[in-house]
Amino acid sequence: MASTERTPEVADQASAGGTGRAYLVPDWVRVRREDFGLLFYDTRSTKLTFVRSGDRLAAPPFTGSPRFLGVGSGRGGAALARLLEDLVAKGLLVAAEAE
């Protein structure tokens, strides 16, 4: 089973590269770390979404609150921002203003 711990390459903050947005994982979504990146499972529809994110994203724990997605910074910020917005559009993440 893959670990859900954050890797050193991923920032401990929940905001995406200083954009002021945090990404909350809703209760109906499970996220698991895989070799390629993250696997999202929507329990409402049983749909799987594979995200080739490498170490740029870190899955939150399965339990506890709040469950924020760990987002790293670095090169490819625009592509990562588009990916995160796509996940929001699919209902797998909820975007919120970072405090």
Stockholm file with secondary structure:
# STOCKHOLM 1.0

chainA/1-99         MASTERTPEVADQASAGGTGRAYLVPDWVRVRREDFGLLFYDTRSTKLTFVRSGDRLAAPPFTGSPRFLGVGSGRGGAALARLLEDLVAKGLLVAAEAE
#=GR chainA/1-99 SS CCCCCCCTTSCSSSBSTTSSEEEECCTTEEEEECSSSEEEEETTTTEEEEECCTTSEECCCSSSSCCBCEECCSSCHHHHHHHHHHHHHTTSCEEEECC
#=GC SS_cons        CCCCCCCTTSCSSSBSTTSSEEEECCTTEEEEECSSSEEEEETTTTEEEEECCTTSEECCCSSSSCCBCEECCSSCHHHHHHHHHHHHHTTSCEEEECC
//
